């Protein structure tokens, strides 16, 4: 069991963070009141959630838990904007870190593991840069690491990232925001 948790630590963290509001509600903590308090002070919360989102976007761990929390805290539209800013900024930082620190890497063996349809698309193609981001949990990391190593021009990387990140940011904010309604429903009718 420990081996599986280590292998899928991002997924495990995501599941734990998704279940946390339900556990807190079950323990009798008024999560709706806490959420209202955070929303009242959402301007201050932005100073924590955006940098955390950027940090996790740069790391191989992934920023999905923060993206869900942003939807939970800010609602769908502001949560989408915060997710988009955090993910895009993290993507840009990751691109430049890799671009300036990696001389040569042996990513060709990883590219061979991709499905043939994706593997045959040139890395610098907008189709690759946008499409691969939609592979769950790893797509953004693949693009983030491979694009600077293949010297994809920054302008192309930027506009394809901005375009591809938006629907993902929207879905994550919607899921997080939906948790608000689900918790309110549980508080109102079950507890």
PABA-9787 format. One record per residue (C-alpha): residue number from 1; residue in one letter; chain; x, y, z. Coordinates in nm, 4 decimals. Example, Ala and Ser with C-alpha at 12.3 -4.5 7.8 and 13.67 -1.06 7.14 Angstrom:
# residues 2
[1,"A","A",[1.2300,-0.4500,0.7800]];
[2,"S","A",[1.3670,-0.1060,0.7140]];
//
This chain:
# residues 191
[1,"X","A",[0.0000,0.0000,0.0000]];
[2,"X","A",[0.2844,0.2420,0.0889]];
[3,"X","A",[0.4500,0.1651,-0.2454]];
[4,"X","A",[0.1313,0.2549,-0.4335]];
[5,"X","A",[0.0932,0.5782,-0.2342]];
[6,"X","A",[0.4534,0.6762,-0.3155]];
[7,"X","A",[0.4096,0.5900,-0.6822]];
[8,"X","A",[0.0876,0.7899,-0.7097]];
[9,"X","A",[0.1650,1.0591,-0.4524]];
[10,"X","A",[0.0095,1.3423,-0.6547]];
[11,"X","A",[-0.3105,1.1470,-0.7048]];
[12,"X","A",[-0.3119,1.0436,-0.3377]];
[13,"X","A",[-0.2626,1.4041,-0.2278]];
[14,"X","A",[-0.5414,1.5141,-0.4615]];
[15,"X","A",[-0.7805,1.2533,-0.3215]];
[16,"X","A",[-0.6900,1.3376,0.0390]];
[17,"X","A",[-0.7386,1.7089,-0.0233]];
[18,"X","A",[-1.0682,1.6420,-0.1995]];
[19,"X","A",[-1.1902,1.4345,0.0955]];
[20,"X","A",[-1.0643,1.6793,0.3587]];
[21,"X","A",[-1.3695,1.9106,0.3422]];
[22,"X","A",[-1.6008,1.6142,0.3973]];
[23,"X","A",[-1.3977,1.4912,0.6944]];
[24,"X","A",[-1.3950,1.8414,0.8440]];
[25,"X","A",[-1.7716,1.8658,0.7940]];
[26,"X","A",[-1.8199,1.5223,0.9513]];
[27,"X","A",[-1.6171,1.6356,1.2541]];
[28,"X","A",[-1.8669,1.9169,1.3057]];
[29,"X","A",[-1.6606,2.2120,1.1905]];
[30,"X","A",[-1.8768,2.4642,1.0089]];
[31,"X","A",[-1.6951,2.4684,0.6769]];
[32,"X","A",[-1.9511,2.6992,0.5194]];
[33,"X","A",[-1.8787,2.9671,0.7832]];
[34,"X","A",[-1.5057,2.9176,0.7283]];
[35,"X","A",[-1.5565,2.9474,0.3524]];
[36,"X","A",[-1.7572,3.2670,0.3998]];
[37,"X","A",[-1.4749,3.4068,0.6157]];
[38,"X","A",[-1.2136,3.3208,0.3511]];
[39,"X","A",[-1.4299,3.4707,0.0778]];
[40,"X","A",[-1.4669,3.7930,0.2775]];
[41,"X","A",[-1.0874,3.8118,0.2927]];
[42,"X","A",[-1.0241,3.6673,-0.0542]];
[43,"X","A",[-0.7906,3.9530,-0.1446]];
[44,"X","A",[-0.5528,3.8429,0.1296]];
[45,"X","A",[-0.5934,3.4762,0.0344]];
[46,"X","A",[-0.4729,3.5576,-0.3182]];
[47,"X","A",[-0.1287,3.6366,-0.1756]];
[48,"X","A",[-0.1060,3.2744,-0.0603]];
[49,"X","A",[-0.2955,3.0776,-0.3230]];
[50,"X","A",[-0.1310,3.2220,-0.6357]];
[51,"X","A",[0.2313,3.1760,-0.5168]];
[52,"X","A",[0.1468,2.8259,-0.3915]];
[53,"X","A",[-0.0135,2.7478,-0.7270]];
[54,"X","A",[0.2976,2.8727,-0.9111]];
[55,"X","A",[0.5277,2.6732,-0.6854]];
[56,"X","A",[0.3309,2.3532,-0.7336]];
[57,"X","A",[0.3029,2.4152,-1.1096]];
[58,"X","A",[0.6805,2.4299,-1.1339]];
[59,"X","A",[0.7263,2.1182,-0.9229]];
[60,"X","A",[0.6587,1.7741,-1.0642]];
[61,"X","A",[0.3935,1.7253,-0.7956]];
[62,"X","A",[0.1241,1.9227,-0.9752]];
[63,"X","A",[-0.1053,2.2040,-0.8723]];
[64,"X","A",[-0.4403,2.0260,-0.8982]];
[65,"X","A",[-0.5161,2.0435,-0.5226]];
[66,"X","A",[-0.4613,2.4207,-0.5203]];
[67,"X","A",[-0.6666,2.4574,-0.8389]];
[68,"X","A",[-0.9571,2.2776,-0.6713]];
[69,"X","A",[-0.9159,2.4888,-0.3594]];
[70,"X","A",[-0.9225,2.8059,-0.5703]];
[71,"X","A",[-1.2603,2.7044,-0.7108]];
[72,"X","A",[-1.3750,2.6216,-0.3602]];
[73,"X","A",[-1.2620,2.9572,-0.2195]];
[74,"X","A",[-1.3288,3.1975,-0.5072]];
[75,"X","A",[-1.6083,3.0310,-0.7048]];
[76,"X","A",[-1.6029,2.9380,-1.0710]];
[77,"X","A",[-1.5074,3.2616,-1.2462]];
[78,"X","A",[-1.2554,3.4148,-1.0089]];
[79,"X","A",[-1.1253,3.0639,-0.9339]];
[80,"X","A",[-1.0727,3.0080,-1.3085]];
[81,"X","A",[-0.8828,3.3361,-1.3373]];
[82,"X","A",[-0.6656,3.2573,-1.0343]];
[83,"X","A",[-0.6010,2.9043,-1.1672]];
[84,"X","A",[-0.5126,3.0395,-1.5099]];
[85,"X","A",[-0.2729,3.2998,-1.3690]];
[86,"X","A",[-0.1083,3.0484,-1.1321]];
[87,"X","A",[-0.0743,2.7709,-1.3900]];
[88,"X","A",[0.0462,2.9991,-1.6682]];
[89,"X","A",[0.2985,3.1719,-1.4417]];
[90,"X","A",[0.4220,2.8341,-1.3163]];
[91,"X","A",[0.4464,2.7113,-1.6733]];
[92,"X","A",[0.6527,3.0144,-1.7747]];
[93,"X","A",[0.8822,2.9813,-1.4719]];
[94,"X","A",[0.9246,2.6093,-1.5397]];
[95,"X","A",[1.0023,2.6741,-1.9069]];
[96,"X","A",[1.2748,2.9271,-1.8245]];
[97,"X","A",[1.4249,2.7178,-1.5455]];
[98,"X","A",[1.4543,2.4176,-1.7723]];
[99,"X","A",[1.5586,2.6213,-2.0762]];
[100,"X","A",[1.8472,2.7826,-1.8890]];
[101,"X","A",[1.9558,2.4875,-1.6772]];
[102,"X","A",[1.9347,2.1862,-1.9063]];
[103,"X","A",[2.2051,2.1455,-2.1645]];
[104,"X","A",[2.1066,1.8062,-2.2907]];
[105,"X","A",[1.8709,1.5415,-2.1654]];
[106,"X","A",[1.7736,1.1984,-2.2825]];
[107,"X","A",[1.4022,1.2659,-2.3251]];
[108,"X","A",[1.3826,1.0706,-2.6493]];
[109,"X","A",[1.3273,0.7503,-2.4515]];
[110,"X","A",[1.0294,0.9109,-2.2753]];
[111,"X","A",[0.8908,1.0378,-2.6036]];
[112,"X","A",[0.8960,0.6780,-2.7313]];
[113,"X","A",[0.6553,0.5823,-2.4491]];
[114,"X","A",[0.3898,0.8279,-2.5669]];
[115,"X","A",[0.1061,0.6935,-2.7813]];
[116,"X","A",[0.2031,0.6810,-3.1527]];
[117,"X","A",[-0.0465,0.9523,-3.2466]];
[118,"X","A",[0.1224,1.1983,-3.0087]];
[119,"X","A",[0.4767,1.0724,-3.0617]];
[120,"X","A",[0.4597,1.1467,-3.4352]];
[121,"X","A",[0.3641,1.5120,-3.3846]];
[122,"X","A",[0.6669,1.7464,-3.3750]];
[123,"X","A",[0.7238,1.8924,-3.0283]];
[124,"X","A",[0.7276,2.2490,-3.1618]];
[125,"X","A",[0.3848,2.2020,-3.3225]];
[126,"X","A",[0.0973,2.3903,-3.1556]];
[127,"X","A",[-0.1008,2.0668,-3.1813]];
[128,"X","A",[0.1541,1.8936,-2.9554]];
[129,"X","A",[0.1929,2.1899,-2.7191]];
[130,"X","A",[-0.1837,2.2213,-2.6702]];
[131,"X","A",[-0.3005,1.8623,-2.7085]];
[132,"X","A",[-0.0536,1.6918,-2.4762]];
[133,"X","A",[-0.1575,1.9215,-2.1890]];
[134,"X","A",[-0.4904,1.7389,-2.1826]];
[135,"X","A",[-0.3310,1.4082,-2.0818]];
[136,"X","A",[-0.4507,1.3805,-1.7202]];
[137,"X","A",[-0.1958,1.4465,-1.4424]];
[138,"X","A",[0.1177,1.4331,-1.6639]];
[139,"X","A",[0.0391,1.6299,-1.9801]];
[140,"X","A",[0.1371,1.9701,-1.8466]];
[141,"X","A",[0.4621,1.8292,-1.7090]];
[142,"X","A",[0.5471,1.6650,-2.0411]];
[143,"X","A",[0.5012,1.9934,-2.2263]];
[144,"X","A",[0.6771,2.1938,-1.9539]];
[145,"X","A",[0.9873,1.9727,-1.9638]];
[146,"X","A",[1.0035,1.8798,-2.3309]];
[147,"X","A",[0.9350,2.2193,-2.4935]];
[148,"X","A",[1.2390,2.4025,-2.3558]];
[149,"X","A",[1.4652,2.1046,-2.4228]];
[150,"X","A",[1.3562,2.0991,-2.7875]];
[151,"X","A",[1.4074,2.4788,-2.7975]];
[152,"X","A",[1.0454,2.5596,-2.8782]];
[153,"X","A",[1.0283,2.9385,-2.9246]];
[154,"X","A",[0.9030,3.1068,-2.6079]];
[155,"X","A",[0.6294,3.3042,-2.7883]];
[156,"X","A",[0.4747,2.9858,-2.9289]];
[157,"X","A",[0.5065,2.8145,-2.5916]];
[158,"X","A",[0.3393,3.1103,-2.4197]];
[159,"X","A",[0.0331,3.1401,-2.6441]];
[160,"X","A",[-0.0252,2.7648,-2.6639]];
[161,"X","A",[0.0090,2.7358,-2.2853]];
[162,"X","A",[-0.2316,3.0254,-2.2258]];
[163,"X","A",[-0.4850,2.8678,-2.4614]];
[164,"X","A",[-0.4539,2.5121,-2.3261]];
[165,"X","A",[-0.4495,2.6068,-1.9579]];
[166,"X","A",[-0.7765,2.8025,-1.9671]];
[167,"X","A",[-1.0215,2.5085,-2.0062]];
[168,"X","A",[-0.8287,2.3058,-1.7490]];
[169,"X","A",[-0.8411,2.6015,-1.5064]];
[170,"X","A",[-1.2161,2.6319,-1.5658]];
[171,"X","A",[-1.2848,2.2626,-1.5016]];
[172,"X","A",[-1.0755,2.2582,-1.1828]];
[173,"X","A",[-1.2452,2.5754,-1.0517]];
[174,"X","A",[-1.5870,2.4306,-1.1352]];
[175,"X","A",[-1.5065,2.1082,-0.9490]];
[176,"X","A",[-1.3805,2.3021,-0.6469]];
[177,"X","A",[-1.6785,2.5345,-0.6554]];
[178,"X","A",[-1.9121,2.2372,-0.6826]];
[179,"X","A",[-1.7668,2.1034,-0.3586]];
[180,"X","A",[-1.8980,2.4192,-0.1900]];
[181,"X","A",[-2.2535,2.3367,-0.2935]];
[182,"X","A",[-2.2130,1.9719,-0.2007]];
[183,"X","A",[-2.0848,2.0581,0.1471]];
[184,"X","A",[-2.3644,2.3119,0.1928]];
[185,"X","A",[-2.6140,2.0414,0.0899]];
[186,"X","A",[-2.4615,1.7947,0.3388]];
[187,"X","A",[-2.4670,2.0547,0.6172]];
[188,"X","A",[-2.8234,2.1550,0.5437]];
[189,"X","A",[-2.9904,1.8162,0.4914]];
[190,"X","A",[-2.7741,1.5498,0.6541]];
[191,"X","A",[-2.6195,1.7104,0.9609]];
//
